[in-house]
Amino acid sequence: MVSCSMFIVNYWKCVKIDSTARSAGKAPAIQSDGWRYCPYSGCSGSVPENSRHCHQCDICIIQRDHHCHFTGGCIGQNNLPAFLVQIVALFGMSFTYCLANFIYIVTHETPGTILFTVISPI
């Protein structure tokens, strides 16, 4: 249950947290240290030097990791920690589900069936 809650909360954070270059603050009017020009139409202006343009979102993302189709946006500097916790929670939910199914099958299987003879140490 905790993994499910962690997954839902961090999925919401991944979707809502802004990692675009707009979240870096007001761009300087002229090129200065730490800023560069992005020629693509979605940005067409100064963006932080550590940002990369995403062609699916058509905007620059600060420290862009990848475009995630599951969350419907880019994973960047601001939402990467929430994305990683979301992945760990998803792994935890999957592991718990598989373990619960395994325990159920072992405890409820009738003797003499194929599965019971394969798993049983007797």
N, C-alpha and C positions, 0 to 999 in steps of 0.2 A: 504494500500500500504506500509506503514511503517513497519507493522508486517511482511509482505512478505519479504521485504528487510532484516529485522533483522533475519528472519528465514534462509534465504539463506546465509548471511554472517557468521552467527554463526554455521551453518551446515558445511560450508567450514573450519572454524576454528577448529571444533571438529575433522574433518578428517585429517587436516594438522598438528596440534600441536602435538608434540612428548611428550608422558607421560611415555615412557619406562624408565627403569633403566639406559639405555645408556645416557639419557639426564642429569643424575645426576653428570656426570663428570667421570674422570678416576678412576677406581676401584683400591684400594690399592693391592699390591702384597701379603701381608699377612693380616689376619683378624685384624681389628682395631675397635675401638668404632664407632657405627653407621652403621656398615656393617656386613653382614652375608653371608653364602655360600648358593647358590641355586643349588640343585642337578639335576635339569631338564636339558635336552639336549640343549634347546634354550638359556639358560643362562650359565649354568655350570661354575660359577665363583662367585665372590663377587658382591653382590647387596646391595643397601641401606636397612637398617633395616625396614623401613616403606613401603616396596614394597611387593606385592603379585604376585605370578605366575598366568598367564592366560593360560589355557590349549588350548584354541582356537587359540590364537596368538602365543603361545609357547615362551613367553618372560615375564619378570617381569615388572610390572607397578607400578609406585610410587603412593601410597595411592589409590589403585585400588578400584573403586566403583562397576563397573559391565562391562561386555562385551556387547556392544550395537550392535545388528545385523543391526540396521537401518543405523548407521554410518560406520559399517564394522570394528570396532576396539574397544579398551577398553577406558572407561571413567576413568580418573585418576586425579591427582593433577593439571596438567597443562591445561587440557581441560574441567574440570568440570564447571567453570564459563560460558564458551561458551555454554556448553550443557544445563545448566539451563536457560540461556537467550533464547536458541532455543526452549525449551519447553514452556516458557512463550509466545513467539511469535507465536507458533503453537496454543496455547489456544486462543490468541487474534484474530488470523485469523479465527478460528472456530467460536468464539463468534460473530465476525463481519458478517460472512457469514450467520449464523443462524438468526441474527437480521435483516439483509437486506432481507432475504427470508420472514420472518414473516411480515415485513412492506409491502413488495410487495404483499403478499397474502391478507393482510387486506385491502390495498388500491385499489386493482384491482379485488376483488371478487364481483360478482354481487349479489344483494339482492335476497333472496329466496333460495339460495343454502344452503346445510347443514353446510359447514364451516362457512359461514357468520352468520348464526343464532347461532352457538355455541360460536363464538368469540364476536359477537356484544352484547353490553350491553342493547340494546333496547328490 
